[in-house]
Amino acid sequence: MAVNTKQKKRIDIATCWATNRISVMDTLEKYEDSYAIAEEFREWILHIGEKNENLKDSFLNFPKELKELLDQKVKD
C-alpha cells in the first residue's frame, strides 16, 4: 500500500504542526516537551519532501470495516 494523496496531505499538515510546535517549545525553553514532539514525529520530520514508502508503516488508518458499519448506520 502506497501513501496516497490524502495521507500525504495529512502527513504534511502534521509535520508542519510538529515542526512549528517544536520551535515554540524551544523558544519557551521547554526542551523536554520539544524533545517529546520531535521523537513522536521523527520519521515524518526526517523525510520532509521525500517520497518515502516507509511512512505508510507509521500511518494509522480508520478501520475499513468500522467505517462501513458507521456509514450504514448513518444511512439507516
PDB file as gemmi writes it, atoms N, CA and C in Angstrom:
CRYST1    1.000    1.000    1.000  90.00  90.00  90.00 P 1                      
ATOM      1  N   MET A   1       0.838  -1.181   0.000  1.00  0.00           N  
ATOM      2  CA  MET A   1       0.000   0.000   0.000  1.00  0.00           C  
ATOM      3  C   MET A   1       0.881   1.243   0.000  1.00  0.00           C  
ATOM      4  N   ALA A   2       0.721   2.067  -0.966  1.00  0.00           N  
ATOM      5  CA  ALA A   2       1.495   3.304  -1.068  1.00  0.00           C  
ATOM      6  C   ALA A   2       0.773   4.422  -0.325  1.00  0.00           C  
ATOM      7  N   VAL A   3       1.506   5.452   0.010  1.00  0.00           N  
ATOM      8  CA  VAL A   3       0.915   6.616   0.643  1.00  0.00           C  
ATOM      9  C   VAL A   3       0.134   7.372  -0.425  1.00  0.00           C  
ATOM     10  N   ASN A   4      -1.179   7.534  -0.210  1.00  0.00           N  
ATOM     11  CA  ASN A   4      -1.986   8.226  -1.210  1.00  0.00           C  
ATOM     12  C   ASN A   4      -1.998   9.735  -0.948  1.00  0.00           C  
ATOM     13  N   THR A   5      -2.678  10.470  -1.799  1.00  0.00           N  
ATOM     14  CA  THR A   5      -2.677  11.931  -1.730  1.00  0.00           C  
ATOM     15  C   THR A   5      -3.253  12.444  -0.416  1.00  0.00           C  
ATOM     16  N   LYS A   6      -4.359  11.862   0.044  1.00  0.00           N  
ATOM     17  CA  LYS A   6      -4.964  12.306   1.305  1.00  0.00           C  
ATOM     18  C   LYS A   6      -4.020  12.054   2.478  1.00  0.00           C  
ATOM     19  N   GLN A   7      -3.394  10.885   2.480  1.00  0.00           N  
ATOM     20  CA  GLN A   7      -2.459  10.571   3.551  1.00  0.00           C  
ATOM     21  C   GLN A   7      -1.259  11.505   3.509  1.00  0.00           C  
ATOM     22  N   LYS A   8      -0.761  11.791   2.319  1.00  0.00           N  
ATOM     23  CA  LYS A   8       0.385  12.696   2.177  1.00  0.00           C  
ATOM     24  C   LYS A   8       0.036  14.075   2.716  1.00  0.00           C  
ATOM     25  N   LYS A   9      -1.173  14.536   2.418  1.00  0.00           N  
ATOM     26  CA  LYS A   9      -1.596  15.845   2.912  1.00  0.00           C  
ATOM     27  C   LYS A   9      -1.663  15.842   4.436  1.00  0.00           C  
ATOM     28  N   ARG A  10      -2.190  14.777   5.022  1.00  0.00           N  
ATOM     29  CA  ARG A  10      -2.256  14.680   6.482  1.00  0.00           C  
ATOM     30  C   ARG A  10      -0.865  14.651   7.093  1.00  0.00           C  
ATOM     31  N   ILE A  11       0.054  13.943   6.451  1.00  0.00           N  
ATOM     32  CA  ILE A  11       1.437  13.894   6.927  1.00  0.00           C  
ATOM     33  C   ILE A  11       2.056  15.286   6.856  1.00  0.00           C  
ATOM     34  N   ASP A  12       1.837  15.983   5.745  1.00  0.00           N  
ATOM     35  CA  ASP A  12       2.393  17.328   5.580  1.00  0.00           C  
ATOM     36  C   ASP A  12       1.865  18.285   6.646  1.00  0.00           C  
ATOM     37  N   ILE A  13       0.573  18.221   6.920  1.00  0.00           N  
ATOM     38  CA  ILE A  13      -0.033  19.097   7.930  1.00  0.00           C  
ATOM     39  C   ILE A  13       0.510  18.766   9.316  1.00  0.00           C  
ATOM     40  N   ALA A  14       0.561  17.489   9.653  1.00  0.00           N  
ATOM     41  CA  ALA A  14       1.068  17.081  10.967  1.00  0.00           C  
ATOM     42  C   ALA A  14       2.539  17.440  11.132  1.00  0.00           C  
ATOM     43  N   THR A  15       3.311  17.277  10.081  1.00  0.00           N  
ATOM     44  CA  THR A  15       4.734  17.604  10.131  1.00  0.00           C  
ATOM     45  C   THR A  15       4.932  19.102  10.317  1.00  0.00           C  
ATOM     46  N   CYS A  16       4.147  19.888   9.607  1.00  0.00           N  
ATOM     47  CA  CYS A  16       4.221  21.345   9.743  1.00  0.00           C  
ATOM     48  C   CYS A  16       3.857  21.753  11.168  1.00  0.00           C  
ATOM     49  N   TRP A  17       2.774  21.187  11.701  1.00  0.00           N  
ATOM     50  CA  TRP A  17       2.377  21.485  13.076  1.00  0.00           C  
ATOM     51  C   TRP A  17       3.496  21.112  14.037  1.00  0.00           C  
ATOM     52  N   ALA A  18       4.057  19.917  13.874  1.00  0.00           N  
ATOM     53  CA  ALA A  18       5.091  19.433  14.793  1.00  0.00           C  
ATOM     54  C   ALA A  18       6.331  20.316  14.761  1.00  0.00           C  
ATOM     55  N   THR A  19       6.788  20.675  13.580  1.00  0.00           N  
ATOM     56  CA  THR A  19       7.996  21.496  13.499  1.00  0.00           C  
ATOM     57  C   THR A  19       7.759  22.889  14.086  1.00  0.00           C  
ATOM     58  N   ASN A  20       6.577  23.445  13.863  1.00  0.00           N  
ATOM     59  CA  ASN A  20       6.254  24.744  14.466  1.00  0.00           C  
ATOM     60  C   ASN A  20       6.147  24.637  15.982  1.00  0.00           C  
ATOM     61  N   ARG A  21       5.533  23.565  16.449  1.00  0.00           N  
ATOM     62  CA  ARG A  21       5.388  23.362  17.901  1.00  0.00           C  
ATOM     63  C   ARG A  21       6.752  23.168  18.560  1.00  0.00           C  
ATOM     64  N   ILE A  22       7.635  22.445  17.915  1.00  0.00           N  
ATOM     65  CA  ILE A  22       8.994  22.254  18.433  1.00  0.00           C  
ATOM     66  C   ILE A  22       9.683  23.608  18.565  1.00  0.00           C  
ATOM     67  N   SER A  23       9.541  24.444  17.564  1.00  0.00           N  
ATOM     68  CA  SER A  23      10.144  25.776  17.593  1.00  0.00           C  
ATOM     69  C   SER A  23       9.599  26.608  18.755  1.00  0.00           C  
ATOM     70  N   VAL A  24       8.290  26.559  18.953  1.00  0.00           N  
ATOM     71  CA  VAL A  24       7.668  27.298  20.057  1.00  0.00           C  
ATOM     72  C   VAL A  24       8.173  26.771  21.397  1.00  0.00           C  
ATOM     73  N   MET A  25       8.212  25.460  21.554  1.00  0.00           N  
ATOM     74  CA  MET A  25       8.683  24.876  22.816  1.00  0.00           C  
ATOM     75  C   MET A  25      10.139  25.250  23.086  1.00  0.00           C  
ATOM     76  N   ASP A  26      10.961  25.258  22.052  1.00  0.00           N  
ATOM     77  CA  ASP A  26      12.360  25.669  22.218  1.00  0.00           C  
ATOM     78  C   ASP A  26      12.451  27.138  22.634  1.00  0.00           C  
ATOM     79  N   THR A  27      11.641  27.983  22.010  1.00  0.00           N  
ATOM     80  CA  THR A  27      11.633  29.404  22.351  1.00  0.00           C  
ATOM     81  C   THR A  27      11.222  29.614  23.806  1.00  0.00           C  
ATOM     82  N   LEU A  28      10.265  28.818  24.267  1.00  0.00           N  
ATOM     83  CA  LEU A  28       9.807  28.906  25.657  1.00  0.00           C  
ATOM     84  C   LEU A  28      10.719  28.152  26.619  1.00  0.00           C  
ATOM     85  N   GLU A  29      11.783  27.594  26.084  1.00  0.00           N  
ATOM     86  CA  GLU A  29      12.758  26.806  26.848  1.00  0.00           C  
ATOM     87  C   GLU A  29      12.118  25.593  27.528  1.00  0.00           C  
ATOM     88  N   LYS A  30      11.138  25.011  26.856  1.00  0.00           N  
ATOM     89  CA  LYS A  30      10.506  23.771  27.319  1.00  0.00           C  
ATOM     90  C   LYS A  30      11.096  22.633  26.497  1.00  0.00           C  
ATOM     91  N   TYR A  31      12.343  22.335  26.811  1.00  0.00           N  
ATOM     92  CA  TYR A  31      13.114  21.416  25.986  1.00  0.00           C  
ATOM     93  C   TYR A  31      12.620  19.970  26.067  1.00  0.00           C  
ATOM     94  N   GLU A  32      12.097  19.569  27.213  1.00  0.00           N  
ATOM     95  CA  GLU A  32      11.568  18.201  27.317  1.00  0.00           C  
ATOM     96  C   GLU A  32      10.353  18.030  26.415  1.00  0.00           C  
ATOM     97  N   ASP A  33       9.478  19.028  26.397  1.00  0.00           N  
ATOM     98  CA  ASP A  33       8.303  18.978  25.517  1.00  0.00           C  
ATOM     99  C   ASP A  33       8.730  18.985  24.053  1.00  0.00           C  
ATOM    100  N   SER A  34       9.704  19.823  23.746  1.00  0.00           N  
ATOM    101  CA  SER A  34      10.228  19.901  22.387  1.00  0.00           C  
ATOM    102  C   SER A  34      10.788  18.553  21.944  1.00  0.00           C  
ATOM    103  N   TYR A  35      11.557  17.943  22.812  1.00  0.00           N  
ATOM    104  CA  TYR A  35      12.159  16.642  22.503  1.00  0.00           C  
ATOM    105  C   TYR A  35      11.082  15.576  22.305  1.00  0.00           C  
ATOM    106  N   ALA A  36      10.054  15.596  23.157  1.00  0.00           N  
ATOM    107  CA  ALA A  36       8.979  14.602  23.051  1.00  0.00           C  
ATOM    108  C   ALA A  36       8.266  14.705  21.703  1.00  0.00           C  
ATOM    109  N   ILE A  37       7.984  15.918  21.276  1.00  0.00           N  
ATOM    110  CA  ILE A  37       7.326  16.114  19.977  1.00  0.00           C  
ATOM    111  C   ILE A  37       8.246  15.671  18.849  1.00  0.00           C  
ATOM    112  N   ALA A  38       9.516  16.030  18.959  1.00  0.00           N  
ATOM    113  CA  ALA A  38      10.479  15.641  17.925  1.00  0.00           C  
ATOM    114  C   ALA A  38      10.568  14.128  17.799  1.00  0.00           C  
ATOM    115  N   GLU A  39      10.566  13.432  18.914  1.00  0.00           N  
ATOM    116  CA  GLU A  39      10.631  11.970  18.875  1.00  0.00           C  
ATOM    117  C   GLU A  39       9.348  11.371  18.300  1.00  0.00           C  
ATOM    118  N   GLU A  40       8.217  11.939  18.671  1.00  0.00           N  
ATOM    119  CA  GLU A  40       6.928  11.426  18.193  1.00  0.00           C  
ATOM    120  C   GLU A  40       6.800  11.538  16.673  1.00  0.00           C  
ATOM    121  N   PHE A  41       7.316  12.629  16.113  1.00  0.00           N  
ATOM    122  CA  PHE A  41       7.177  12.896  14.684  1.00  0.00           C  
ATOM    123  C   PHE A  41       8.483  12.706  13.922  1.00  0.00           C  
ATOM    124  N   ARG A  42       9.460  12.066  14.544  1.00  0.00           N  
ATOM    125  CA  ARG A  42      10.803  11.944  13.961  1.00  0.00           C  
ATOM    126  C   ARG A  42      10.789  11.398  12.543  1.00  0.00           C  
ATOM    127  N   GLU A  43      10.097  10.287  12.322  1.00  0.00           N  
ATOM    128  CA  GLU A  43      10.089   9.660  10.993  1.00  0.00           C  
ATOM    129  C   GLU A  43       9.564  10.612   9.926  1.00  0.00           C  
ATOM    130  N   TRP A  44       8.523  11.343  10.261  1.00  0.00           N  
ATOM    131  CA  TRP A  44       7.930  12.245   9.286  1.00  0.00           C  
ATOM    132  C   TRP A  44       8.804  13.467   9.067  1.00  0.00           C  
ATOM    133  N   ILE A  45       9.365  14.023  10.162  1.00  0.00           N  
ATOM    134  CA  ILE A  45      10.185  15.229  10.052  1.00  0.00           C  
ATOM    135  C   ILE A  45      11.461  14.954   9.266  1.00  0.00           C  
ATOM    136  N   LEU A  46      12.086  13.816   9.509  1.00  0.00           N  
ATOM    137  CA  LEU A  46      13.339  13.497   8.830  1.00  0.00           C  
ATOM    138  C   LEU A  46      13.166  13.309   7.330  1.00  0.00           C  
ATOM    139  N   HIS A  47      11.948  12.996   6.906  1.00  0.00           N  
ATOM    140  CA  HIS A  47      11.714  12.700   5.494  1.00  0.00           C  
ATOM    141  C   HIS A  47      10.821  13.743   4.821  1.00  0.00           C  
ATOM    142  N   ILE A  48      10.850  14.987   5.315  1.00  0.00           N  
ATOM    143  CA  ILE A  48      10.036  16.051   4.721  1.00  0.00           C  
ATOM    144  C   ILE A  48      10.377  16.180   3.238  1.00  0.00           C  
ATOM    145  N   GLY A  49       9.351  16.124   2.414  1.00  0.00           N  
ATOM    146  CA  GLY A  49       9.529  16.321   0.983  1.00  0.00           C  
ATOM    147  C   GLY A  49      10.053  15.116   0.222  1.00  0.00           C  
ATOM    148  N   GLU A  50      10.403  14.060   0.922  1.00  0.00           N  
ATOM    149  CA  GLU A  50      10.901  12.870   0.240  1.00  0.00           C  
ATOM    150  C   GLU A  50       9.740  11.945  -0.097  1.00  0.00           C  
ATOM    151  N   LYS A  51       9.918  11.193  -1.143  1.00  0.00           N  
ATOM    152  CA  LYS A  51       8.944  10.153  -1.461  1.00  0.00           C  
ATOM    153  C   LYS A  51       9.432   8.896  -0.752  1.00  0.00           C  
ATOM    154  N   ASN A  52       8.880   8.649   0.413  1.00  0.00           N  
ATOM    155  CA  ASN A  52       9.348   7.549   1.242  1.00  0.00           C  
ATOM    156  C   ASN A  52       8.182   6.621   1.549  1.00  0.00           C  
ATOM    157  N   GLU A  53       8.222   5.447   1.005  1.00  0.00           N  
ATOM    158  CA  GLU A  53       7.149   4.480   1.206  1.00  0.00           C  
ATOM    159  C   GLU A  53       7.137   3.914   2.626  1.00  0.00           C  
ATOM    160  N   ASN A  54       8.210   4.114   3.387  1.00  0.00           N  
ATOM    161  CA  ASN A  54       8.239   3.623   4.763  1.00  0.00           C  
ATOM    162  C   ASN A  54       7.298   4.403   5.673  1.00  0.00           C  
ATOM    163  N   LEU A  55       6.898   5.595   5.254  1.00  0.00           N  
ATOM    164  CA  LEU A  55       5.985   6.386   6.064  1.00  0.00           C  
ATOM    165  C   LEU A  55       4.641   5.694   6.241  1.00  0.00           C  
ATOM    166  N   LYS A  56       4.247   4.905   5.270  1.00  0.00           N  
ATOM    167  CA  LYS A  56       2.942   4.236   5.362  1.00  0.00           C  
ATOM    168  C   LYS A  56       2.873   3.317   6.569  1.00  0.00           C  
ATOM    169  N   ASP A  57       4.024   2.822   7.031  1.00  0.00           N  
ATOM    170  CA  ASP A  57       4.052   1.938   8.193  1.00  0.00           C  
ATOM    171  C   ASP A  57       3.764   2.684   9.492  1.00  0.00           C  
ATOM    172  N   SER A  58       3.952   3.997   9.499  1.00  0.00           N  
ATOM    173  CA  SER A  58       3.714   4.776  10.713  1.00  0.00           C  
ATOM    174  C   SER A  58       2.419   5.581  10.626  1.00  0.00           C  
ATOM    175  N   PHE A  59       1.586   5.257   9.668  1.00  0.00           N  
ATOM    176  CA  PHE A  59       0.349   5.989   9.435  1.00  0.00           C  
ATOM    177  C   PHE A  59      -0.832   5.151   9.895  1.00  0.00           C  
ATOM    178  N   LEU A  60      -1.651   5.692  10.788  1.00  0.00           N  
ATOM    179  CA  LEU A  60      -2.821   4.969  11.273  1.00  0.00           C  
ATOM    180  C   LEU A  60      -4.028   5.311  10.410  1.00  0.00           C  
ATOM    181  N   ASN A  61      -4.719   4.295   9.967  1.00  0.00           N  
ATOM    182  CA  ASN A  61      -5.924   4.484   9.166  1.00  0.00           C  
ATOM    183  C   ASN A  61      -7.138   4.046   9.961  1.00  0.00           C  
ATOM    184  N   PHE A  62      -8.249   4.701   9.698  1.00  0.00           N  
ATOM    185  CA  PHE A  62      -9.510   4.311  10.300  1.00  0.00           C  
ATOM    186  C   PHE A  62      -9.871   2.935   9.761  1.00  0.00           C  
ATOM    187  N   PRO A  63     -10.209   1.974  10.617  1.00  0.00           N  
ATOM    188  CA  PRO A  63     -10.519   0.619  10.135  1.00  0.00           C  
ATOM    189  C   PRO A  63     -11.657   0.627   9.114  1.00  0.00           C  
ATOM    190  N   LYS A  64     -11.421  -0.003   7.975  1.00  0.00           N  
ATOM    191  CA  LYS A  64     -12.386  -0.008   6.872  1.00  0.00           C  
ATOM    192  C   LYS A  64     -13.720  -0.619   7.309  1.00  0.00           C  
ATOM    193  N   GLU A  65     -13.666  -1.709   8.062  1.00  0.00           N  
ATOM    194  CA  GLU A  65     -14.897  -2.373   8.493  1.00  0.00           C  
ATOM    195  C   GLU A  65     -15.728  -1.459   9.389  1.00  0.00           C  
ATOM    196  N   LEU A  66     -15.070  -0.744  10.285  1.00  0.00           N  
ATOM    197  CA  LEU A  66     -15.773   0.164  11.182  1.00  0.00           C  
ATOM    198  C   LEU A  66     -16.373   1.325  10.395  1.00  0.00           C  
ATOM    199  N   LYS A  67     -15.635   1.832   9.429  1.00  0.00           N  
ATOM    200  CA  LYS A  67     -16.142   2.918   8.588  1.00  0.00           C  
ATOM    201  C   LYS A  67     -17.391   2.469   7.843  1.00  0.00           C  
ATOM    202  N   GLU A  68     -17.358   1.266   7.286  1.00  0.00           N  
ATOM    203  CA  GLU A  68     -18.519   0.754   6.557  1.00  0.00           C  
ATOM    204  C   GLU A  68     -19.715   0.593   7.487  1.00  0.00           C  
ATOM    205  N   LEU A  69     -19.480   0.096   8.700  1.00  0.00           N  
ATOM    206  CA  LEU A  69     -20.555  -0.071   9.674  1.00  0.00           C  
ATOM    207  C   LEU A  69     -21.156   1.285  10.050  1.00  0.00           C  
ATOM    208  N   LEU A  70     -20.315   2.263  10.310  1.00  0.00           N  
ATOM    209  CA  LEU A  70     -20.799   3.596  10.659  1.00  0.00           C  
ATOM    210  C   LEU A  70     -21.546   4.240   9.499  1.00  0.00           C  
ATOM    211  N   ASP A  71     -21.037   4.072   8.287  1.00  0.00           N  
ATOM    212  CA  ASP A  71     -21.723   4.607   7.109  1.00  0.00           C  
ATOM    213  C   ASP A  71     -23.112   3.999   6.969  1.00  0.00           C  
ATOM    214  N   GLN A  72     -23.215   2.705   7.221  1.00  0.00           N  
ATOM    215  CA  GLN A  72     -24.504   2.028   7.108  1.00  0.00           C  
ATOM    216  C   GLN A  72     -25.465   2.526   8.186  1.00  0.00           C  
ATOM    217  N   LYS A  73     -24.975   2.726   9.407  1.00  0.00           N  
ATOM    218  CA  LYS A  73     -25.834   3.218  10.495  1.00  0.00           C  
ATOM    219  C   LYS A  73     -26.331   4.630  10.193  1.00  0.00           C  
ATOM    220  N   VAL A  74     -25.497   5.443   9.569  1.00  0.00           N  
ATOM    221  CA  VAL A  74     -25.899   6.804   9.216  1.00  0.00           C  
ATOM    222  C   VAL A  74     -27.005   6.762   8.168  1.00  0.00           C  
ATOM    223  N   LYS A  75     -26.913   5.819   7.234  1.00  0.00           N  
ATOM    224  CA  LYS A  75     -27.923   5.698   6.178  1.00  0.00           C  
ATOM    225  C   LYS A  75     -29.255   5.205   6.729  1.00  0.00           C  
ATOM    226  N   ASP A  76     -29.199   4.390   7.792  1.00  0.00           N  
ATOM    227  CA  ASP A  76     -30.436   3.820   8.367  1.00  0.00           C  
ATOM    228  C   ASP A  76     -31.212   4.803   9.155  1.00  0.00           C  
TER     229      ASP A  76                                                      
END                                                                             
